[in-house]
Amino acid sequence: MILRITNAKYTEGYKLYLHFSDGSEGEVNLEPELTGEIFEPLKDLSFFKMFSVNHEIHTIVWPNGADFAPEFLREKLKIMA
């Protein structure tokens, strides 16, 4: 089964609540991952909030082309109780 992000919602700071095609869901804090040229613009919180779910590549993306693999995001998932 190919892992896909089916829905994403901004929560606070650099955190997103993600829903995955395997039924898992929870919050991911991306602040520690915002390093490097492509991710640097995401440190601007207003730009970070401009994410969307790209249903062609099945993950979250930003207007500058930044994205994270669904598998990477699943590993970072904090299951909400």
Secondary structure, 3 states (H helix, E strand, C coil): CCCCEEEEEEEECCEEEEEECCCCEEEEECHHHCCCCCCHHHHCHHHHCCCEEECCCCEEECCCCCECCHHHHHHCCECCC
